[in-house]
């Protein structure tokens, strides 16, 4: 699988173009919860990205607002396919 270089989530109120990016999932979760405590509007998941192409999300961690908790981090369907393509180019 491709290496996840950073995690990001969208911030809509106050709006931040491109959302916020963090090095680790733990940092991203803490910042996400801090935004919620300040009554900011944020996206409903934290996305794991790579520097090779930040428009492709390799993992996602959902936020469940009804139980106020994060769900299990899951691989996206694209992450395995992207990894195989990059391996072909790296050879």
OpenMM code with the backbone's topology and positions (N, CA, C; nanometers):
from openmm import Vec3, app, unit

residues = "UNK UNK UNK UNK UNK UNK UNK UNK UNK UNK UNK UNK UNK UNK UNK UNK UNK UNK UNK UNK UNK UNK UNK UNK UNK UNK UNK UNK UNK UNK UNK UNK UNK UNK UNK UNK UNK UNK UNK UNK UNK UNK UNK UNK UNK UNK UNK UNK UNK UNK UNK UNK UNK UNK UNK UNK UNK UNK UNK UNK UNK UNK UNK UNK UNK UNK UNK UNK UNK UNK UNK UNK UNK UNK UNK UNK UNK UNK UNK UNK UNK UNK UNK UNK UNK UNK UNK UNK UNK UNK UNK".split()
positions = [
    Vec3(0.0837, -0.1188, 0.0000),
    Vec3(0.0000, 0.0000, 0.0000),
    Vec3(0.0880, 0.1249, 0.0000),
    Vec3(0.0379, 0.2303, -0.0551),
    Vec3(0.1098, 0.3578, -0.0577),
    Vec3(0.1177, 0.4170, 0.0827),
    Vec3(0.2212, 0.4953, 0.1045),
    Vec3(0.2431, 0.5570, 0.2358),
    Vec3(0.1510, 0.6776, 0.2528),
    Vec3(0.0889, 0.6875, 0.3682),
    Vec3(0.0040, 0.8026, 0.3990),
    Vec3(0.0928, 0.9103, 0.4594),
    Vec3(0.1006, 1.0252, 0.3928),
    Vec3(0.1891, 1.1323, 0.4353),
    Vec3(0.1208, 1.2339, 0.5268),
    Vec3(-0.0107, 1.2534, 0.5086),
    Vec3(-0.0812, 1.3487, 0.5937),
    Vec3(-0.2298, 1.3163, 0.5953),
    Vec3(-0.2976, 1.3725, 0.6946),
    Vec3(-0.4413, 1.3546, 0.7112),
    Vec3(-0.5074, 1.4905, 0.7020),
    Vec3(-0.6235, 1.4962, 0.6374),
    Vec3(-0.6916, 1.6245, 0.6253),
    Vec3(-0.8423, 1.6088, 0.6409),
    Vec3(-0.9053, 1.7202, 0.6772),
    Vec3(-1.0511, 1.7263, 0.6864),
    Vec3(-1.0943, 1.8669, 0.6492),
    Vec3(-1.2178, 1.8784, 0.6037),
    Vec3(-1.2704, 2.0079, 0.5618),
    Vec3(-1.3228, 2.0899, 0.6781),
    Vec3(-1.2959, 2.2199, 0.6727),
    Vec3(-1.3491, 2.3150, 0.7708),
    Vec3(-1.4320, 2.4160, 0.6925),
    Vec3(-1.5622, 2.4237, 0.7230),
    Vec3(-1.6531, 2.5055, 0.6425),
    Vec3(-1.6986, 2.6338, 0.7105),
    Vec3(-1.6930, 2.6384, 0.8405),
    Vec3(-1.7347, 2.7600, 0.9107),
    Vec3(-1.6510, 2.7748, 1.0362),
    Vec3(-1.5493, 2.8555, 1.0430),
    Vec3(-1.5032, 2.9494, 0.9405),
    Vec3(-1.4341, 2.8747, 0.8271),
    Vec3(-1.4588, 2.9174, 0.7039),
    Vec3(-1.4103, 2.8474, 0.5857),
    Vec3(-1.2586, 2.8579, 0.5731),
    Vec3(-1.1958, 2.7431, 0.5495),
    Vec3(-1.0518, 2.7385, 0.5222),
    Vec3(-1.0331, 2.6628, 0.3916),
    Vec3(-0.9797, 2.7316, 0.2923),
    Vec3(-0.9592, 2.6698, 0.1613),
    Vec3(-0.8669, 2.5489, 0.1751),
    Vec3(-0.9109, 2.4357, 0.1272),
    Vec3(-0.8308, 2.3141, 0.1352),
    Vec3(-0.8389, 2.2413, 0.2679),
    Vec3(-0.9141, 2.2950, 0.3624),
    Vec3(-0.9266, 2.2301, 0.4921),
    Vec3(-0.8013, 2.2441, 0.5756),
    Vec3(-0.7819, 2.1515, 0.6675),
    Vec3(-0.6634, 2.1505, 0.7532),
    Vec3(-0.5920, 2.0175, 0.7372),
    Vec3(-0.4598, 2.0223, 0.7379),
    Vec3(-0.3769, 1.9029, 0.7210),
    Vec3(-0.2908, 1.8811, 0.8447),
    Vec3(-0.2737, 1.7534, 0.8805),
    Vec3(-0.1928, 1.7167, 0.9961),
    Vec3(-0.1074, 1.5959, 0.9626),
    Vec3(0.0062, 1.5848, 1.0301),
    Vec3(0.1034, 1.4787, 1.0031),
    Vec3(0.0525, 1.3412, 1.0486),
    Vec3(-0.0137, 1.3354, 1.1645),
    Vec3(-0.0598, 1.2071, 1.2169),
    Vec3(-0.2113, 1.2071, 1.2343),
    Vec3(-0.2657, 1.0883, 1.2409),
    Vec3(-0.4099, 1.0741, 1.2602),
    Vec3(-0.4507, 1.1247, 1.3981),
    Vec3(-0.3679, 1.1025, 1.4982),
    Vec3(-0.3982, 1.1501, 1.6334),
    Vec3(-0.4094, 1.3015, 1.6397),
    Vec3(-0.3165, 1.3718, 1.5734),
    Vec3(-0.3222, 1.5182, 1.5693),
    Vec3(-0.4489, 1.5649, 1.4990),
    Vec3(-0.4824, 1.4986, 1.3898),
    Vec3(-0.6018, 1.5366, 1.3136),
    Vec3(-0.7283, 1.5155, 1.3966),
    Vec3(-0.7343, 1.4054, 1.4713),
    Vec3(-0.8518, 1.3789, 1.5552),
    Vec3(-0.8666, 1.4846, 1.6644),
    Vec3(-0.7560, 1.5203, 1.7285),
    Vec3(-0.7619, 1.6224, 1.8338),
    Vec3(-0.8069, 1.7572, 1.7778),
    Vec3(-0.7556, 1.7955, 1.6610),
    Vec3(-0.7945, 1.9221, 1.5996),
    Vec3(-0.9414, 1.9188, 1.5567),
    Vec3(-0.9862, 1.8054, 1.5057),
    Vec3(-1.1254, 1.7888, 1.4633),
    Vec3(-1.2191, 1.8099, 1.5825),
    Vec3(-1.1885, 1.7446, 1.6934),
    Vec3(-1.2719, 1.7571, 1.8128),
    Vec3(-1.2691, 1.9000, 1.8660),
    Vec3(-1.1531, 1.9657, 1.8592),
    Vec3(-1.1433, 2.1044, 1.9039),
    Vec3(-1.2339, 2.1953, 1.8207),
    Vec3(-1.2379, 2.1722, 1.6893),
    Vec3(-1.3283, 2.2500, 1.6034),
    Vec3(-1.4741, 2.2258, 1.6422),
    Vec3(-1.5089, 2.1010, 1.6707),
    Vec3(-1.6465, 2.0702, 1.7108),
    Vec3(-1.6823, 2.1394, 1.8424),
    Vec3(-1.5888, 2.1442, 1.9362),
    Vec3(-1.6137, 2.2107, 2.0640),
    Vec3(-1.6337, 2.3610, 2.0463),
    Vec3(-1.5750, 2.4175, 1.9408),
    Vec3(-1.5910, 2.5597, 1.9123),
    Vec3(-1.7110, 2.5869, 1.8207),
    Vec3(-1.7934, 2.4854, 1.7982),
    Vec3(-1.9130, 2.4935, 1.7131),
    Vec3(-1.8816, 2.5312, 1.5686),
    Vec3(-1.7674, 2.4864, 1.5182),
    Vec3(-1.7361, 2.5059, 1.3769),
    Vec3(-1.7983, 2.3927, 1.2968),
    Vec3(-1.8280, 2.4209, 1.1714),
    Vec3(-1.8783, 2.3163, 1.0817),
    Vec3(-1.7604, 2.2493, 1.0146),
    Vec3(-1.7533, 2.1178, 1.0250),
    Vec3(-1.6444, 2.0406, 0.9655),
    Vec3(-1.7027, 1.9246, 0.8853),
    Vec3(-1.6184, 1.8636, 0.8022),
    Vec3(-1.6635, 1.7490, 0.7237),
    Vec3(-1.6923, 1.6308, 0.8161),
    Vec3(-1.7450, 1.5238, 0.7615),
    Vec3(-1.7831, 1.4101, 0.8457),
    Vec3(-1.6777, 1.2997, 0.8472),
    Vec3(-1.5569, 1.3269, 0.7941),
    Vec3(-1.4513, 1.2269, 0.7985),
    Vec3(-1.3131, 1.2918, 0.7932),
    Vec3(-1.2130, 1.2141, 0.8333),
    Vec3(-1.0733, 1.2532, 0.8193),
    Vec3(-1.0148, 1.1644, 0.7105),
    Vec3(-0.9496, 1.2249, 0.6129),
    Vec3(-0.8997, 1.1528, 0.4964),
    Vec3(-0.7484, 1.1402, 0.5006),
    Vec3(-0.6971, 1.0218, 0.4708),
    Vec3(-0.5533, 0.9983, 0.4633),
    Vec3(-0.5062, 1.0172, 0.3208),
    Vec3(-0.4031, 1.1003, 0.2993),
    Vec3(-0.3564, 1.1350, 0.1648),
    Vec3(-0.2061, 1.1108, 0.1525),
    Vec3(-0.1592, 1.1106, 0.0287),
    Vec3(-0.0174, 1.0980, 0.0000),
    Vec3(0.0308, 1.2209, -0.0758),
    Vec3(0.1583, 1.2503, -0.0660),
    Vec3(0.2126, 1.3677, -0.1342),
    Vec3(0.2195, 1.3490, -0.2855),
    Vec3(0.2204, 1.2243, -0.3328),
    Vec3(0.2271, 1.2011, -0.4770),
    Vec3(0.1037, 1.2556, -0.5483),
    Vec3(-0.0120, 1.2421, -0.4838),
    Vec3(-0.1363, 1.2940, -0.5417),
    Vec3(-0.2353, 1.3163, -0.4282),
    Vec3(-0.2485, 1.4412, -0.3837),
    Vec3(-0.3328, 1.4684, -0.2673),
    Vec3(-0.4818, 1.4685, -0.2984),
    Vec3(-0.5195, 1.4463, -0.4243),
    Vec3(-0.6615, 1.4388, -0.4573),
    Vec3(-0.7146, 1.2955, -0.4440),
    Vec3(-0.6261, 1.2009, -0.4210),
    Vec3(-0.6654, 1.0615, -0.4024),
    Vec3(-0.6575, 1.0296, -0.2536),
    Vec3(-0.7680, 0.9839, -0.1978),
    Vec3(-0.7741, 0.9543, -0.0550),
    Vec3(-0.7503, 0.8055, -0.0338),
    Vec3(-0.6495, 0.7715, 0.0457),
    Vec3(-0.6138, 0.6322, 0.0674),
    Vec3(-0.6908, 0.5703, 0.1826),
    Vec3(-0.7216, 0.6487, 0.2853),
    Vec3(-0.7999, 0.5991, 0.3986),
    Vec3(-0.9039, 0.7036, 0.4375),
    Vec3(-1.0023, 0.6592, 0.5096),
    Vec3(-1.0962, 0.7543, 0.5702),
    Vec3(-1.1356, 0.7044, 0.7088),
    Vec3(-1.1524, 0.8013, 0.7976),
    Vec3(-1.1956, 0.7747, 0.9342),
    Vec3(-1.3250, 0.8517, 0.9561),
    Vec3(-1.4380, 0.7825, 0.9636),
    Vec3(-1.5661, 0.8535, 0.9765),
    Vec3(-1.5891, 0.9086, 1.1172),
    Vec3(-1.6661, 1.0169, 1.1250),
    Vec3(-1.7105, 1.0739, 1.2523),
    Vec3(-1.8598, 1.0486, 1.2625),
    Vec3(-1.9027, 0.9845, 1.3711),
    Vec3(-2.0437, 0.9562, 1.3928),
    Vec3(-2.0978, 1.0569, 1.4938),
    Vec3(-2.1767, 1.1517, 1.4462),
    Vec3(-2.2245, 1.2596, 1.5318),
    Vec3(-2.3283, 1.2121, 1.6339),
    Vec3(-2.3985, 1.1034, 1.6045),
    Vec3(-2.4998, 1.0565, 1.6986),
    Vec3(-2.4372, 0.9976, 1.8252),
    Vec3(-2.3209, 0.9344, 1.8132),
    Vec3(-2.2537, 0.8789, 1.9314),
    Vec3(-2.1301, 0.9597, 1.9694),
    Vec3(-2.1005, 1.0651, 1.8930),
    Vec3(-1.9865, 1.1552, 1.9197),
    Vec3(-1.8547, 1.0786, 1.9294),
    Vec3(-1.8279, 0.9968, 1.8273),
    Vec3(-1.7051, 0.9173, 1.8271),
    Vec3(-1.6598, 0.8911, 1.6836),
    Vec3(-1.5294, 0.8635, 1.6705),
    Vec3(-1.4748, 0.8252, 1.5418),
    Vec3(-1.4973, 0.6775, 1.5182),
    Vec3(-1.5172, 0.6412, 1.3927),
    Vec3(-1.5287, 0.5013, 1.3559),
    Vec3(-1.3917, 0.4435, 1.3249),
    Vec3(-1.3900, 0.3219, 1.2776),
    Vec3(-1.2657, 0.2537, 1.2439),
    Vec3(-1.2095, 0.3113, 1.1141),
    Vec3(-1.0791, 0.3337, 1.1091),
    Vec3(-1.0136, 0.3815, 0.9872),
    Vec3(-1.0134, 0.2691, 0.8849),
    Vec3(-1.0567, 0.3003, 0.7630),
    Vec3(-1.0690, 0.1993, 0.6580),
    Vec3(-0.9928, 0.2418, 0.5341),
    Vec3(-0.9448, 0.1430, 0.4595),
    Vec3(-0.8818, 0.1692, 0.3308),
    Vec3(-0.9890, 0.1980, 0.2274),
    Vec3(-0.9604, 0.2885, 0.1372),
    Vec3(-1.0530, 0.3114, 0.0260),
    Vec3(-1.0247, 0.2095, -0.0829),
    Vec3(-1.1178, 0.1926, -0.1749),
    Vec3(-1.0978, 0.0998, -0.2853),
    Vec3(-0.9856, 0.1460, -0.3769),
    Vec3(-0.9625, 0.2757, -0.3838),
    Vec3(-0.8588, 0.3289, -0.4714),
    Vec3(-0.7187, 0.3028, -0.4191),
    Vec3(-0.7031, 0.2894, -0.2896),
    Vec3(-0.5684, 0.2819, -0.2324),
    Vec3(-0.4906, 0.1624, -0.2850),
    Vec3(-0.5523, 0.0483, -0.2987),
    Vec3(-0.4809, -0.0692, -0.3482),
    Vec3(-0.4517, -0.0563, -0.4975),
    Vec3(-0.5451, -0.0045, -0.5753),
    Vec3(-0.5227, 0.0133, -0.7186),
    Vec3(-0.4135, 0.1147, -0.7471),
    Vec3(-0.4122, 0.2241, -0.6724),
    Vec3(-0.3101, 0.3273, -0.6897),
    Vec3(-0.1725, 0.2700, -0.6564),
    Vec3(-0.1657, 0.1893, -0.5526),
    Vec3(-0.0381, 0.1295, -0.5126),
    Vec3(0.0182, 0.0440, -0.6258),
    Vec3(-0.0655, -0.0342, -0.6915),
    Vec3(-0.0186, -0.1194, -0.8006),
    Vec3(0.0316, -0.0374, -0.9183),
    Vec3(-0.0357, 0.0723, -0.9498),
    Vec3(0.0077, 0.1586, -1.0592),
    Vec3(0.1424, 0.2215, -1.0262),
    Vec3(0.1608, 0.2701, -0.9037),
    Vec3(0.2875, 0.3324, -0.8651),
    Vec3(0.4012, 0.2317, -0.8677),
    Vec3(0.3730, 0.1062, -0.8324),
    Vec3(0.4772, 0.0043, -0.8362),
    Vec3(0.5269, -0.0165, -0.9793),
    Vec3(0.4359, -0.0102, -1.0758),
    Vec3(0.4766, -0.0274, -1.2156),
    Vec3(0.5686, 0.0850, -1.2597),
    Vec3(0.5407, 0.2077, -1.2162),
    Vec3(0.6235, 0.3219, -1.2556),
    Vec3(0.7561, 0.3252, -1.1809),
    Vec3(0.7610, 0.2710, -1.0597),
    Vec3(0.8837, 0.2725, -0.9813),
    Vec3(0.9857, 0.1717, -1.0324),
    Vec3(0.9408, 0.0702, -1.1081),
    Vec3(1.0336, -0.0332, -1.1576),
    Vec3(1.1129, 0.0227, -1.2682),
] * unit.nanometer
topology = app.Topology()
chain = topology.addChain("A")
for resn in residues:
    res = topology.addResidue(resn, chain)
    for name in ("N", "CA", "C"):
        topology.addAtom(name, app.Element.getBySymbol(name[0]), res)
